[in-house]
Amino acid sequence: MADRSAFSPESLTENRLLYWIAAGLAVVMLAPVIWIVGLSLKNNQELMLGTEAVFRAPYTLKNYADIFVNSQVFGWFLNSMIVAVGQTLGVLTLCSLAGYAFARLEFPFRRTIFILVLFGLAVPEQAVIIARHQMFNWFGLHNTHIALMLPGMSSAFGVFLMTQFFRAIPREIDEAAMLDNTSQFRIFWKVLLPLTMPAQATLGIFTFLLAWNDYWWPLISATKKEMFTLTIGIASSQTNFAQSEGLGFLSAQAIFASLPVVIVYIFFQRHIVTAVSGGAVK
């Protein structure tokens, strides 16, 4: 029988209170997004008189149209997409292989190497930026997509995540596959790798997000305007008076730059929830 206390007036009141609190927190979190969207739909001259104009009509799509007037935006968008997708695929490939090796294989100095990899989590990017810049300069890789992608492919967090996920998979699965004379690579590729899809989706989302929003390394490596990513390109197109004269245009650029990340998250949201809830391996 159902617990009658769950339908008592006191319980219903508590539930309503929790719903109202959750709704209030949701409004607080969404308020900046709604504000930016509203600014992007307003005329820049009207916003110069006061940002409270966002609450009254008329609204316009001119700010979004102005983005596409600048043909370089499409080149910057393509650069960001190439870098983000390439870096994500590289991280998923390398971290999956490394995670499988650390979790399933026996080789000399395995624990020592794994600890050295984890030390990478404690090293800030700013500490190695000069050495990285010089190294890429020696090889003549600056102003290339390879230079923008390679640094982000060394993900210590990704190796740690995939190692822990592979360790959570029962070894009986490997033993059952070995009884069928399955090779080590086929066990990894056909048996274990599909079970790690939730972890890979989570790692892919975070990697894509970091690569898409990266500003520090592209600012240093990409000095030619045709090699700018979207973050650098949009920043370079702002004038000294952009905050006062082009607030709506800046907001439209921010919305435009965030759309790919929102779309990717929507498509892979189910995998992230599965990974967080621990329901990937049963």
Stockholm file with secondary structure:
# STOCKHOLM 1.0

chainA/1-282         MADRSAFSPESLTENRLLYWIAAGLAVVMLAPVIWIVGLSLKNNQELMLGTEAVFRAPYTLKNYADIFVNSQVFGWFLNSMIVAVGQTLGVLTLCSLAGYAFARLEFPFRRTIFILVLFGLAVPEQAVIIARHQMFNWFGLHNTHIALMLPGMSSAFGVFLMTQFFRAIPREIDEAAMLDNTSQFRIFWKVLLPLTMPAQATLGIFTFLLAWNDYWWPLISATKKEMFTLTIGIASSQTNFAQSEGLGFLSAQAIFASLPVVIVYIFFQRHIVTAVSGGAVK
#=GR chainA/1-282 SS CCCGGGGSHHHHHHHHHHHHHHHHHHHHHHHHHHHHHHHHTSCHHHHHHCGGGGGSSCCCSHHHHHHHHSTHHHHHHHHHHHHHHHHHHHHHHHHHHHHHHHHHCCCTTHHHHHHHHHHGGGSCGGGTHHHHHHHHHHTTCTTSHHHHHGGGGCCHHHHHHHHHHHHHSCTHHHHHHHHTTCCHHHIIIIIIGGGGHHHHHHHHHHHHHHHHHCCHHHHHHCCSGGGCCHHHHHHHTCCTTHHHHCHHHHHHHHHHHHHHHHHHHHHHHHHHHHHHHTCSCC
#=GC SS_cons         CCCGGGGSHHHHHHHHHHHHHHHHHHHHHHHHHHHHHHHHTSCHHHHHHCGGGGGSSCCCSHHHHHHHHSTHHHHHHHHHHHHHHHHHHHHHHHHHHHHHHHHHCCCTTHHHHHHHHHHGGGSCGGGTHHHHHHHHHHTTCTTSHHHHHGGGGCCHHHHHHHHHHHHHSCTHHHHHHHHTTCCHHHIIIIIIGGGGHHHHHHHHHHHHHHHHHCCHHHHHHCCSGGGCCHHHHHHHTCCTTHHHHCHHHHHHHHHHHHHHHHHHHHHHHHHHHHHHHTCSCC
//
